[in-house]
């Protein structure tokens, strides 16, 4: 934990919205349904993968659904299913159906590498999933393979098409930009967005890789990304929504659009409304948090919903004012992105 961070001296509220001690209200939940992934993105994990959790340590469908219902009761409005790679969890459409049953009005989406969407998009949409975000770091076959360690670009394109056909729209594309690797593709992505109509959001490379190989020199700033695109396709800003991405449309009225998530160079901590649950039931109030609150053991030991709610409120209350990535005392969390649920 940061040396300057002090936990709040007052207790968490016992009612009302999920608020932290700085007044931010958590309304957006990322729920990881597995720590496993079928890609091996170089900036996320080593080629051999990670030590996956045994099945008994992963929350069951019933536990995940109970938590989702509880978070919805506590004011969460939007839920993103994540992982690892969420589509590798067996019977995912059934889980989505269970989620939809307990939270019919929630904004329910999923982030995926897209490789299994060609066969899963339709059953997921039928089960009640609203839309998908697809992670796509290169439009070039050899670079895609180099970055993901999988020769699957065509399969991902097929997955995106299947998602569109199934009505999982609007589709957003997330692209992690790494200096010297795929940064020369940002304008090509903008061209692709204009052609397909899918908005592309560029994400700054963050120190959340399992190998701890992150280098600040490889972070391509959001402002550089936007300047490169704006020089070719002038951009116009769009009305802000509650997403961390700053979004732009093309000034000439072309379809699609671009956005940037500047977690490193332009942190959005002061307006962060996100919470995460890891696949084994730990609540994390910040991607970079060094502490977590376990819900699985209390659940398995018979905790009531009110007892779980008190634990959740406590976890949110102690959320840091902001991450420490740009401070000399920054400590990278033990969990990497895929183990957190990005
Ligand atoms: N497998 C799913 C997917 O691809 O969307 C969900 C989990 S994946 C960990 C979520 C997102 O985190 C992906 O867009 C991935 O590119 C991104 N990511 C992983 N490691 C990252 C890092 N070190 N910096 C920035 N983004 C990262």
Boltz pocket constraint, residues with backbone or C-beta under 6 A from the ligand:
constraints:
  - pocket:
      binder: B
      contacts: [[A, 37], [A, 43], [A, 44], [A, 82], [A, 83], [A, 84], [A, 85], [A, 86], [A, 111], [A, 112], [A, 113], [A, 114], [A, 133], [A, 134], [A, 135], [A, 136], [A, 174], [A, 175], [A, 176], [A, 203], [A, 204], [A, 205], [A, 206], [A, 207], [A, 208], [A, 209], [A, 337], [A, 338], [A, 341], [A, 342]]
      max_distance: 6.0
